[in-house]
Amino acid sequence: MNTEIPETSTLSEEDEIAQILEHLPTETDISVEVPSKGRTYFAKGGTVDLKPIHFEDEKALATGNRGRDFNPANYLLSRCVKNVDVDDLLLVDKIYLLLKIRQISYGNDYTVAVACNECGAENPLNVEIDKLTVKNIPDETDVFNIPVELRQIKKEALVSCPTVAEEPYLSGDKIYDNLWRFVKNIGGNTKATVIAQVIKKLPLVDMHLLVNALSLDKYGLQPEIQYTCDSCQALNLINLPIDENFFSVS
């Protein structure tokens, strides 16, 4: 029978923890230039500071209040964006920041299974985040007064790029009743009540021009990815899947 008494450590508990975690990677907080170049958040432009997702963040995400309006992406942003109010973020910047948070938290590679558009076979696709295309908004573009030529009624409109706080107005069919909130001017008229009534009478072509302008999809992350199916060799063009698996280890 072993009667030896284990040696008592002379280290403090804090020092014991530090000893165990001696190879813990140093903090990987980063500052990034967003597609809007931060000029709507900072007086003269600037960078957005991010921290990686930690254990406590993932735990809070898994156990937090998941009510009807719970948005996991926005919740993560609120914990990982350090110097900007998340509600003030432009949506065109939001997607890019989620991408960078994923990169500094789990690494540059993102592996996802996608179904071939031709044969339906599942393909494992490895995406290198730093090779995705990101286009900045030109300095001369006023993101709160984006000109849109309405072809059918032959008038110009000015629309405002949505923020995270305004995102609920864009979900599902809500956009149709709330489009007026983002249209600041039609044909020189800036009255919200007039704009709301005009929108209801717009031809579909012009209404879709307004809706499409809100996304600023020609700027920010360009999510299209091309790959060849392993089974049928068909060439596929898909948008990068950003779902619940995006924030997990590939």
Secondary structure by P-SEA (a helix, b strand, c coil): ccccccccccccaaaaaaaaacccccccccccccccccccccccbbbbbbbcccaaaaaaaacccccccccaaaaaaaacccccccccccaaaaaaaaaaaaaaacccbbbbbbbbcccccccccccccccbbbbcccccccccbbbbbbccccbbbbbbbbcccccccccccccccccccccccccccccaaaaaaaaaaccaaaaaaaaaaaaccccccccbbbbbbccccbbbbbcccccccccccc
